Amino acid sequence: MNWLSMAVPSPAWAVQVFPDLPAEAQQLQLWESIFSVMRLDETDPFFAWRSHLDSLAARGQILTNRQYQALAFTGPGTDLTVGLAPHHVWQGAQ
């Protein structure tokens, strides 16, 4: 089954992400942030994205090799431990 999910910066989303900016600048800043995350502001966006995916794959391999038993998330109002299955595999965005 093929599927596609898409998010388009809306004024409501922009105000949540950039509440301290003037209203007329919030949505533009959100678009610019998305372009940056997607590496569209790089000289060669395809190469930049490919390098990012390669980096994620390398990190995933390191995490897979370590075979952690659990992940602990702590912070203000948070104390959560999530157990990991034996022989788990970490994968990137590919």
Secondary structure as UniProt FT lines:
FT   HELIX           11..17
FT   TURN            19..20
FT   HELIX           23..37
FT   TURN            38..41
FT   HELIX           45..66
FT   STRAND          70..75
FT   TURN            76..77
FT   STRAND          78..83
FT   TURN            86..87
//
